[in-house]
Amino acid sequence: QRLVADRTMPELPPEVTPVRGGPGPFEGSPVTKALLFGSLVLSLTLRRGSSALSALAFATGGEIMVGSLLLYKLTEVERVKGSGPTASAILFAALGQYLTSVALRGVFADGLASGPYGPVFCLVAAFTLTVPSVTSFDLFGVRVTNNAFVYLGAFHLAVSRGS
């Protein structure tokens, strides 16, 4: 008879804590994941103004990059608030954006910028209210929190307007 070695991991002593990563990038955030990948696919495949779905597509490469990174970071909102409230907030923001664009169609010569800006800025507002800043650091002599990059990305999307 051969003795078979026990291949199970030994118990760690209480003073040793195993290193574990946090949740996966989209774990617990299926709604934001669908919005991110949907807008990414539509942005890369549709031409601007070619269909009703172009309202969910970013216009330029810079907006695609910044918007995708911003939506990736905003998955934290869905983890905190839950999928149901996040989905309803995104739906109402998209509906409000569509109704506003229809109502103001003749007012602006260029029209309003198409893209998922209603849902993105809805998530940025929820991010501001639900996700606390964890760290702060000096950037060129100015004290900045870790949430400043979300606000900087949102500012970029607000002022770029498809150009």
Buried (B, 14 or more C-beta within 10 A) or exposed (E): EEEEEEEEEEEEEEEEEEEEEEEEEBEBBBBBBEBBEBBBEBBEEBEBEEEEBBBBBBBBEBBBEBBBBBBBBBBBBBBBBEBEBBBEBBBEBBEEBEEEBEEEEEEEEEEBBBBBBBBBBBBBBBBEEEBEEEEEEEEEEEEBBBBBEBBEBBEBBEEBBBE
